[in-house]
Amino acid sequence: MSPRTAPTGGPAQTLAEALTAEYAAIWAYGVIGVHLTGDARRAARSAEAAHRARRDALVLQLSGNGGQVPADQAGYALPYPVTDRTSALKLAVEIEERAAGHWRAALPHTTGADRNRALAALTDCALRATRWRRTAGVTPITVPFPGRPV
């Protein structure tokens, strides 16, 4: 999974970069979910479904506008081993923060409906990261500027 980087192009490029973050999030939730049980596992499934829906919408949007749709990778390198509940929850927070960073980066490059979708995605990721922090017992559970590099 690549770290958040500054977008290099206009709206189509920043949305394509957000799409790659969605691909990585979907892949990561496959790893995260196997280390969780009960409500946390259900939350991971729900998060994966949300990222899948966002991915699907972006693929349709980018391809419908004649834009370049980046290919999904077969796998992604994790930033650290995920071997138990604690590391799975840590990764869930990080995945949502990274995705939020890509959506935040899209905001200044988009307008109208694209900007509204980017803001909704940023908000969705920020809320989910907050829920994962609460589940993990991390404090503080919120951050002042979601999606902004620390």
Contact map, one row per residue, 1 for C-alpha under 8 A:
111000000000000000001001000000000000000000000000000000000000000000000000000111100000000000000000000000000000000000000000000000000000000000000000000000
111100000000000000000000000000000000000000000000000000000000000000000000000000000000000000000000000000000000000000000000000000000000000000000000000000
111110000000000000000000000000000000000000000000000000000000000000000000000000000000000000000000010000000000000000000000000000000000000000000000000000
011111000000000000000000000000000000000000000000000000000000000000000000000000000000000000000000010011000000000000000000000000000000000000000000000010
001111100000000000000000000000000000000000000000000000000000000000000000000000000000000000000000000001000000000000000000000000000000000000000000000000
000111110000000000000000000000000000000000000000000000000000000000000000000000000000000000000000000000001000000000000000000000000000000000000000000000
000011111000110010000000000000000000000000000000000000000000000000000000000000000000000000000000000000001100000000000000000000000000000000000000000000
000001111100110000000000000000000000000000000000000000000000000000000000000000000000000000000000000000000000000000000000000000000000000000000000000000
000000111111110000000000000000000000000000000000000000000000000000000000000000000000000000000000000000000000000000000000000000000000000000000000000000
000000011111110000000000000000000000000000000000000000000000000000000000000000000000000000000000000000000000110000000000000000000000000000000000000000
000000001111111000000000000000000000000000000000000000000000000000000000000000000000000000000000000000000100110000000000000000000000000000000000000000
000000001111111100000000000000000000000000000000000000000000010000110000000000000000000000000000000000000000000000000000000000000000000000000000000000
000000111111111110000000000000000000000000000000000000000000000000000000000000000000000000000000000000000000000000000000000000000000000000000000000000
000000111111111111000000000000000000000000000000000000000000000000000000000000000000000000000000000001001100100000000000000000000000000000000000000000
000000000011111111100000000000000000000000000000000000000100010000000000000000000000000000000000000000100100000000000000000000000000000000000000000000
000000000001111111110000000000000000000000000000000000000100010000011100000000000000000000000000000000000000000000000000000000000000000000000000000000
000000100000111111111000000000000000000000000000000000000000000000000000000000000000000000000000000001000000000000000000000000000000000000000000000000
000000000000011111111100000000000000000000000000000000000000000000000000000000000000000000000000001001100100000000000000000000000000000000000000000000
000000000000001111111110000000000000000000000000000000100110000000000100000000000000000000000000000000000000000000000000000000000000000000000000000000
000000000000000111111111000000000000000000000000000000000000000000000101000000000000000000000000000000000000000000000000000000000000000000000000000000
100000000000000011111111100000000000000000000000000000000000000000000000000000000000000000000000011001000000000000000000000000000000000000000000000000
000000000000000001111111110000000000000000000000001101100000000000000000000000000000000000000000001000000000000000000000000000000000000000000000000000
000000000000000000111111111000000000000000000000001100100000000000000001100000000000000000000000000000000000000000000000000000000000000000000000000000
100000000000000000011111111100000000000000000000000000000000000000000000000100000000000000000000000000000000000000000000000000000000000000000000000000
000000000000000000001111111110000000000000000001001000000000000000000000000000000000000000000011001000000000000000000000000000000000000000000000000000
000000000000000000000111111111000000000000000001001100000000000000000000000000000000000000000000000000000000000000000000000000000000000000000000000000
000000000000000000000011111111100000000000000000000000000000000000000000001100000000000000000000000000000000000000000000000000000000000000000000000000
000000000000000000000001111111110000000000000000000000000000000000000000000101000000000000110010000000000000000000000000000000000000000000000000000000
000000000000000000000000111111111000000000011011000000000000000000000000000000000000000000010000000000000000000000000000000000000000000000000000000000
000000000000000000000000011111111100000000000001000000000000000000000000000000000000000000000000000000000000000000000000000000000000000000000000000000
000000000000000000000000001111111110000000000000000000000000000000000000000000000100000100000000000000000000000000000000000000000000000000000000000000
000000000000000000000000000111111111000000010000000000000000000000000000000000000100000110110000000000000000000000000000000000000000000000000000000000
000000000000000000000000000011111111100010011000000000000000000000000000000000000000000100000000000000000000000000000000000000000000000000000000000000
000000000000000000000000000001111111100010000000000000000000000000000000000000000000000000000000000000000000000000000000000000000000000000000000000000
000000000000000000000000000000111111100000000000000000000000000000000000000000000011100100000000000000000000000000000000000000000000000000000000000000
000000000000000000000000000000011111110110000000000000000000000000000000000000000001100100000000000000000000000000000000000000000000000000000000000000
000000000000000000000000000000001111111111000000000000000000000000000000000000000000000000000000000000000000000000000000000000000000000000000000000000
000000000000000000000000000000000001111111000000000000000000000000000000000000000000000000000000000000000000000000000000000000000000000000000000000000
000000000000000000000000000000000000111111100000000000000000000000000000000000000000000000000000000000000000000000000000000000000000000000000000000000
000000000000000000000000000000000001111111110000000000000000000000000000000000000000000000000000000000000000000000000000000000000000001000000000000000
000000000000000000000000000000001101111111111000000000000000000000000000000000000000000000000000000000000000000000000000000000000000000000000000000000
000000000000000000000000000000000000111111111100000000000000000000000000000000000000000000000000000000000000000000000000000000000000000000000000000000
000000000000000000000000000000000000001111111110000000000000000000000000000000000000000000000000000000000000000000000000000000000000000000000000000000
000000000000000000000000000010011000000111111111000000000000000000000000000000000000000000000000000000000000000000000000000000000000000000000000000000
000000000000000000000000000010001000000011111111100000000000000000000000000000000000000000000000000000000000000000000000000000000000000000000000000000
000000000000000000000000000000000000000001111111110000000000000000000000000000000000000000000000000000000000000000000000000000000000000000000000000000
000000000000000000000000000010000000000000111111111000000000000000000000000000000000000000000000000000000000000000000000000000010000000000000000000000
000000000000000000000000110011000000000000011111111100000000000000000000000000000000000000000000000000000000000000000000000000000000000000000000000000
000000000000000000000000000000000000000000001111111110000000000000000000000000000000000000000000000000000000000000000000000000000000000000000000000000
000000000000000000000000000000000000000000000111111111000000000000000000000000000000000000000000000000000000000000000000000000000000000000000000000000
000000000000000000000110110000000000000000000011111111100000000000000000000000000000000000000000000000000000000000000000000000000000000000000000000000
000000000000000000000110010000000000000000000001111111110000000000000000000000000000000000000000000000000000000000000000000000000000000000000000000000
000000000000000000000000000000000000000000000000111111111000000000000000000000000000000000000000000000000000000000000000000000000000000000000000000000
000000000000000000000100000000000000000000000000011111111100000000000000000000000000000000000000000000000000000000000000000000000000000000000000000000
000000000000000000100110000000000000000000000000001111111110000000000000000000000000000000000000000000000000000000000000000000000000000000000000000000
000000000000000000000000000000000000000000000000000111111111000000000000000000000000000000000000000000000000000000000000000000000000000000000000000000
000000000000000000000000000000000000000000000000000011111111100000000000000000000000000000000000000000000000000000000000000000000000000000000000000000
000000000000001100100000000000000000000000000000000001111111110000000000000000000000000000000000000000000000000000000000000000000000000000000000000000
000000000000000000100000000000000000000000000000000000111111111000001000000000000000000000000000000000000000000000000000000000000000000000000000000000
000000000000000000000000000000000000000000000000000000011111111100000000000000000000000000000000000000000000000000000000000000000000000000000000000000
000000000000000000000000000000000000000000000000000000001111111110000000000000000000000000000000000000000000000000000000000000000000000000000000000000
000000000001001100000000000000000000000000000000000000000111111111111000000000000000000000000000000000000000000000000000000000000000000000000000000000
000000000000000000000000000000000000000000000000000000000011111111111000000000000000000000000000000000000000000000000000000000000000000000000000000000
000000000000000000000000000000000000000000000000000000000001111111100000000000000000000000000000000000000000000000000000000000000000000000000000000000
000000000000000000000000000000000000000000000000000000000000111111100000000000000000000000000000000000000000000000000000000000000000000000000000000000
000000000000000000000000000000000000000000000000000000000000011111110000000000000000000000000000000000000000000000000000000000000000000000000000000000
000000000001000000000000000000000000000000000000000000000000011111111000000000000000000000000000000000000000000000000000000000000000000000000000000000
000000000001000100000000000000000000000000000000000000000000011001111100000000000000000000000000000000000000000000000000000000000000000000000000000000
000000000000000100000000000000000000000000000000000000000010011000111110000000000000000000000000000000000000000000000000000000000000000000000000000000
000000000000000100110000000000000000000000000000000000000000000000011111000000000000000000000000000000000000000000000000000000000000000000000000000000
000000000000000000000000000000000000000000000000000000000000000000001111100000000000000000000000000000000000000000000000000000000000000000000000000000
000000000000000000010010000000000000000000000000000000000000000000000111110000000000000000000000000000000000000000000000000000000000000000000000000000
000000000000000000000010000000000000000000000000000000000000000000000011111100000000000000000000000000000000000000000000000000000000000000000000000000
000000000000000000000000000000000000000000000000000000000000000000000001111100000000000000000000000000000000000000000000000000000000000000000000000000
000000000000000000000000001000000000000000000000000000000000000000000000111110000000000000000000000000000000000000000000000000000000000000000000000000
100000000000000000000001001100000000000000000000000000000000000000000000111111000000000000000000000000000000000000000000000000000000000000000000000000
100000000000000000000000000000000000000000000000000000000000000000000000001111100000000000000000000000000000000000000000000000000000000000000000000000
100000000000000000000000000100000000000000000000000000000000000000000000000111111100000000000000000000000000000000000000000000000000000000000000000000
100000000000000000000000000000000000000000000000000000000000000000000000000011111000000000000000000000000000000000000000000000000000000000000000000000
000000000000000000000000000000000000000000000000000000000000000000000000000001111100000000000000000000000000000000000000000000000000000000000000000000
000000000000000000000000000000000000000000000000000000000000000000000000000001111110001000000000000000000000000000000000000000000000000000000000000000
000000000000000000000000000000110000000000000000000000000000000000000000000001011111001100100000000000000000000000000000000000000000000000000000000000
000000000000000000000000000000000010000000000000000000000000000000000000000000001111101100000000000000000000000000000000000000000000000000000000000000
000000000000000000000000000000000011000000000000000000000000000000000000000000000111111100000000000000000000000000000000000000000000000000000000000000
000000000000000000000000000000000011000000000000000000000000000000000000000000000011111110000000000000000000000000000000000000000000000000000000000000
000000000000000000000000000000000000000000000000000000000000000000000000000000000001111111000000000000000000000000000000000000000000000100000000000000
000000000000000000000000000000000000000000000000000000000000000000000000000000001111111111100000000000000000000000000000000000000000000000000000000000
000000000000000000000000000000111011000000000000000000000000000000000000000000000111111111110000000000000000000000000000000000000000000000000000000000
000000000000000000000000000000010000000000000000000000000000000000000000000000000000111111111000000000000000000000000000000000000001101100000000000000
000000000000000000000000000000000000000000000000000000000000000000000000000000000000011111111100000000000000000000000000000000000000100100000000000000
000000000000000000000000000100010000000000000000000000000000000000000000000000000100001111111110000000000000000000000000000000000000000000000000000000
000000000000000000000000000110010000000000000000000000000000000000000000000000000000000111111111000000000000000000000000000000001001000000000000000000
000000000000000000000000000000000000000000000000000000000000000000000000000000000000000011111111100000000000000000000000000000011101100000000000000000
000000000000000000000000000000000000000000000000000000000000000000000000000000000000000001111111110000000000000000000000000000001000000000000000000000
000000000000000000000000100100000000000000000000000000000000000000000000000000000000000000111111111000000000000000000000000000000000000000000000000000
000000000000000000000000100000000000000000000000000000000000000000000000000000000000000000011111111100000000000000000000000011011000000000000000000000
000000000000000000000000000000000000000000000000000000000000000000000000000000000000000000001111111110000000000000000000000011001000000000000000011000
001100000000000000001000000000000000000000000000000000000000000000000000000000000000000000000111111111000000000000000000000000000000000000000000001000
000000000000000001001100100000000000000000000000000000000000000000000000000000000000000000000011111111100000000000000000010010000000000000000000001000
000000000000000000000000000000000000000000000000000000000000000000000000000000000000000000000001111111110000000000000000111011000000000000000000011000
000100000000000000000000000000000000000000000000000000000000000000000000000000000000000000000000111111111000000000000000010000000000000000000000011110
000110000000010011001000000000000000000000000000000000000000000000000000000000000000000000000000011111111100000000000000000000000000000000000000001000
000000000000001001000000000000000000000000000000000000000000000000000000000000000000000000000000001111111110000000000110110000000000000000000000001000
000000000000000000000000000000000000000000000000000000000000000000000000000000000000000000000000000111111110000000000110010000000000000000000000001100
000001100000010000000000000000000000000000000000000000000000000000000000000000000000000000000000000011111111100000000000000000000000000000000000000000
000000100010011001000000000000000000000000000000000000000000000000000000000000000000000000000000000001111111110000100100000000000000000000000000000000
000000000000000000000000000000000000000000000000000000000000000000000000000000000000000000000000000000111111111000100110000000000000000000000000000000
000000000000000000000000000000000000000000000000000000000000000000000000000000000000000000000000000000001111111000000000000000000000000000000000000000
000000000110010000000000000000000000000000000000000000000000000000000000000000000000000000000000000000001111111000000000000000000000000000000000000000
000000000110000000000000000000000000000000000000000000000000000000000000000000000000000000000000000000000111111101100000000000000000000000000000000000
000000000000000000000000000000000000000000000000000000000000000000000000000000000000000000000000000000000011111111110000000000000000000000000000000000
000000000000000000000000000000000000000000000000000000000000000000000000000000000000000000000000000000000000011111110000000000000000000000000000000000
000000000000000000000000000000000000000000000000000000000000000000000000000000000000000000000000000000000000001111111000000000000000000000000000000000
000000000000000000000000000000000000000000000000000000000000000000000000000000000000000000000000000000000000011111111100000000000000000000000000000000
000000000000000000000000000000000000000000000000000000000000000000000000000000000000000000000000000000000110011111111110000000000000000000000000000000
000000000000000000000000000000000000000000000000000000000000000000000000000000000000000000000000000000000000001111111111000000000000000000000000000000
000000000000000000000000000000000000000000000000000000000000000000000000000000000000000000000000000000000000000011111111100000000000000000000000000000
000000000000000000000000000000000000000000000000000000000000000000000000000000000000000000000000000000110110000001111111110000000000000000000000000000
000000000000000000000000000000000000000000000000000000000000000000000000000000000000000000000000000000110010000000111111111000000000000000000000000000
000000000000000000000000000000000000000000000000000000000000000000000000000000000000000000000000000000000000000000011111111100000000000000000000000000
000000000000000000000000000000000000000000000000000000000000000000000000000000000000000000000000000100100000000000001111111110000000000000000000000000
000000000000000000000000000000000000000000000000000000000000000000000000000000000000000000000000001110110000000000000111111111000000000000000000011000
000000000000000000000000000000000000000000000000000000000000000000000000000000000000000000000000000100000000000000000011111111100000000000000000000000
000000000000000000000000000000000000000000000000000000000000000000000000000000000000000000000000000000000000000000000001111111110000000000000000000000
000000000000000000000000000000000000000000000000000000000000000000000000000000000000000000000001101100000000000000000000111111111000000000000000000000
000000000000000000000000000000000000000000000000000000000000000000000000000000000000000000000001100100000000000000000000011111111100000000000000011000
000000000000000000000000000000000000000000000000000000000000000000000000000000000000000000000000000000000000000000000000001111111110000000000000000000
000000000000000000000000000000000000000000000010000000000000000000000000000000000000000000001001000000000000000000000000000111111111000000000000000000
000000000000000000000000000000000000000000000000000000000000000000000000000000000000000000011101100000000000000000000000000011111111100000000000000000
000000000000000000000000000000000000000000000000000000000000000000000000000000000000000000001000000000000000000000000000000001111111110000001100000000
000000000000000000000000000000000000000000000000000000000000000000000000000000000000000000000000000000000000000000000000000000111111111000001000000000
000000000000000000000000000000000000000000000000000000000000000000000000000000000000000010011000000000000000000000000000000000011111111100000000000000
000000000000000000000000000000000000000000000000000000000000000000000000000000000000000011001000000000000000000000000000000000001111111111111100000000
000000000000000000000000000000000000000000000000000000000000000000000000000000000000000000000000000000000000000000000000000000000111111111101000000000
000000000000000000000000000000000000000100000000000000000000000000000000000000000000000010000000000000000000000000000000000000000011111111000000000000
000000000000000000000000000000000000000000000000000000000000000000000000000000000000010011000000000000000000000000000000000000000001111111000000000000
000000000000000000000000000000000000000000000000000000000000000000000000000000000000000000000000000000000000000000000000000000000000111111101000000000
000000000000000000000000000000000000000000000000000000000000000000000000000000000000000000000000000000000000000000000000000000000000111111111000000000
000000000000000000000000000000000000000000000000000000000000000000000000000000000000000000000000000000000000000000000000000000000000110011111100000000
000000000000000000000000000000000000000000000000000000000000000000000000000000000000000000000000000000000000000000000000000000000000100001111110000000
000000000000000000000000000000000000000000000000000000000000000000000000000000000000000000000000000000000000000000000000000000000110110011111110000000
000000000000000000000000000000000000000000000000000000000000000000000000000000000000000000000000000000000000000000000000000000000100100000111111000000
000000000000000000000000000000000000000000000000000000000000000000000000000000000000000000000000000000000000000000000000000000000000000000011111110000
000000000000000000000000000000000000000000000000000000000000000000000000000000000000000000000000000000000000000000000000000000000000000000000111110000
000000000000000000000000000000000000000000000000000000000000000000000000000000000000000000000000000000000000000000000000000000000000000000000011111100
000000000000000000000000000000000000000000000000000000000000000000000000000000000000000000000000100110000000000000000000010001000000000000000011111100
000000000000000000000000000000000000000000000000000000000000000000000000000000000000000000000000111111110000000000000000010001000000000000000000111110
000000000000000000000000000000000000000000000000000000000000000000000000000000000000000000000000000010010000000000000000000000000000000000000000111111
000100000000000000000000000000000000000000000000000000000000000000000000000000000000000000000000000010000000000000000000000000000000000000000000001111
000000000000000000000000000000000000000000000000000000000000000000000000000000000000000000000000000000000000000000000000000000000000000000000000000111
